[in-house]
Structures are given as C-alpha cells and as structure tokens.
Amino acid sequence: MFARMLRTGRVLALAALAAAVASCGGKPDRDAAADVQAFLAAVQARDPAGFENNIDRPALRVALRAQVVELARAAGLEGVGGPSEFALDRMIGPDNVRLVDSATGEPLGAAPTVEQIRPLLKPVDKQTVCLHDSSPEQACLLVFAKQRARKESEGGARSEGWRLVRMPASHMPIPIGPAPAA
C-alpha cells in the first residue's frame, strides 16, 4: 500500500512539474521581442513616455551607478561616492540611446521590426534577455528582465512585460541589422 501511494505521489509530482513548465511559456527571447521592439520604437521616436513605460528606472540607476564607480576606480579615483540621482537620471532617456544600421553605422530611418530584433536577443536565463551586437562574440548591449504586473498601490500600475534593466553608461550606438529573409 505504501509503495502504491509513493508511486501515486511521484505521478502527481511529475504532472505538477509538467504543468509548471508548460505555464512558463516559450523561449524568453521570443517572448521578449515585442517588448524590446516597443522600447526601441520609443527610442527611435524620442518618446519619453514610451521610453519610461519600457524601463525599470531603479534597476537602471543601480546598474549605471556600478559602472560609473568602476570607471572612476579604473581612473584612480578611489573614495568617490558615485554619481548623484540627478546625474543618473540624466543618463537614462531616449536621447542617450542611438540606433544605427549595422552595415553603415548611419542612424536608422525607422524603428526596427520584431523580425530585426529577434536574432539579436539571447536568453541569459528565464527572466532575462540580452540584446547583443552582431559580432561573433555577441557582446551584450542592453539587458531586459521580465517583470510582473504592478498595482497602483505597489508604485504605479504597469502591465507585465520585459523592461530595460541594464544599459551602458557611455552613449554606445546600438547596431540593428536588416530583417532576415523570409
């Protein structure tokens, strides 16, 4: 009898695990492509409200502060307290991200499509994707994390989606290639 209960427990555990895996959705880079495209469209349009809706400002501040402190240390400026909140906020905006054609280096004429974005995304883990360049090393340029929906009581209503959580402190251009052939 105990063996039968143990077997039943294993079957139920496997069924629960299968249901959990199925509910996780598809590949993170596929799920993220539309949200990353919306972010890049806001950048291209220089739309502050659209940009703000697609970022996690507190996470960006933390990431940028760490980069600036590291740059200061590398320059021999030990003991510097780091940038102010005002300075960090000035670094976070649509004017500080440049989208360029990967072949010519010229500014993009239009916002990239989801088809152009998808090949540039690689999963870091289930909740994080990286928008990389097209080099063989695939250097990570922007990092997006999947975030749950928020209620007004949690600091402003926001739908579930992928938000920018890390970007370079320097004004590095983001090269976007042509859409892949169908």
N, C-alpha and C positions, 0 to 999 in steps of 0.2 A: 504494500500500500504506500509506504513512504517513497519507494522508487517511482511509482506512478505519479505521485504529487510532485516529485522533483522534476520528472520529465515534463509534466504539465507546466510547471513554473518556468522551465527553460524555453518551452514553446512560446509562452506568453511574453517572456523577456525578449526573445528574438522578434516576435511580432511588434512589440513596442519599439524596439530598436529600428526595425524596418520602417515603421510609421514615422519615427523621428527623422530618419534620413530622408524619406520621401518629402517631408514637410520643409526641408531645408531649401528646396528649390534647385535650380540648375547651377551651372558654373558661376562663380562670383563675377567673373569678367563679363559674362553675357548679361547678368542681371544689372550690372553697374553701367553698361554702355550708354543707356538712355540718360541716366542722371549725369554722367560725365559730359555727355554731349550738351545737356542743358546748361551745365556750368560753363563750358567753352563757348556756347552761344551767347551767354550773358557777358562773358569776357569780350567777345568779338563786337557785341553791340554796345559795350561800355555801359552796361545796365547795372547800376549799383544795387537796386532791389533784387534783381535776378541773381546777381553775384552773391549777395548776402544770404539768400534763400538756399544756396547750394554749398555753403561753407559751415564749418564748425569753428567759429571765431576763437573760443577759449583754447581749443586744441591747437589752432594755428599759432596763437600767441606763445604757447609753451614751446612748440617746435622752433619757431623763429628766435625766441629768446635763447634757447640752447645753441642754435647756430651762431648767433651774434657773439655770445660769450666765448664759444670755441674759437671763432675768428679773432677775438680780442686776445685770447691766450696765445694763439699761434703768432700774433704780432708782438708778444711780450708784454701785454698789458694785464698783468695779474692784479687781482683785487678790484677789478672794475665790477660795479654792481649790476651791470647789464642795462639794456635799453628800457626806457620808460614805457608805460602802457600807451601813451600818446605816440611814441616813435613806432611801436609795434603796430598800432592801428593804421599808421600811415603806410606801412609796408604791405598791408592787406587791403587790396582793392583791385578792381578790374583794370585799372591803368598800369598796374605793376606786373601784369602777365601779358606777354606778346606771343601771338600765334603766327607762325611763319610757315611758308611752303618748304617742305624738307628738301626739295630739289634745288630751289633757287635762293632760299633764305629771305625772300621777299615777304612782306606781310600778306596774310591770307585775305582774299577778297570777300569771302563769305564764311559763315560759321561752318565748321566741319560737320559731316554727317555721322550718324551712328556707325555706318559701314567703314568710315575712315578711322573712327575711334577704336572700334572693336579689336583690330590687330595690334593696337598699341597698349592694350590692357593685359596685365598679367596678375594672377592672384598671388597675394602674399600669404593669405590664409583665408578662411571662410568669410571673414568680416572686413577684409582689407584688400584693395587692389592698387596697383601701381600703374600710372600712365608713364610708359618708358619711351625713350627715343628709339630711332630705327637703327642704331649702331649694333654690331654683333654682341656687344656687352649688355645691351638693353638697359642703359643707365636709367634709373628711376627719376622722373622729373616731378611728378605730382602724386600724392597718395590720398586715396579716398577710403573712408570707412563707412560701413553700413550702420545706420543709426535707426533706432526705433522711433515711432511717433511720439510726440510730446503733447501734453495737455497744456492749456493756458496756465494752470496752477504750477506747472513744472518749469516755468520760464519762457512762456510763449508757445502758442500752438504751432506745430510743424508736423508734416506728414512723414512717414517712414521713407527713407531713401539713403543714397550714397552722398556723403558730404566730404569736401576737401578738408583734410586734417593736417597735411604737411606740404609745404612748398619751399623752394629755395629762397634764401634771404636775398640773393642777388637777382637782378632783373634778367634772368636767363630766358632766351626765346624758347618756345615750345614748338618743335618742328612737327608738322602734320603732313602725312603723305597723301597721295591720291587715293580715291576709293578703289578697293580691289575689284578686279574684273569679275563679272558675274559668272 
